[in-house]
């Protein structure tokens, strides 16, 4: 997740899809960044994306209003705190 979060500084797009693979010898490798990623992640997560994107938009607006920015590590912590759980 940290590698994907650092991709923001590369492209500065609001939402991106980061296609990655795990290589046995080299570890995680980025294949491509997608400015308009597919929505198949909704199927994988069994959850729609609109509530997630709305939460992120609110967070970004609040940060902008406060003149703040986040490091990749802070972005990962934010999304993990909101979405890094499984509802049972």
Secondary structure, 3 states (H helix, E strand, C coil): CHHHHHHHHHHCCCCCEEEEEEECCCEEEEEEEECCCCCCHHHHHCCCCHHHHHHHHHHHHHHHHCCCCCCHHHHHHHHHHHHCCCCC
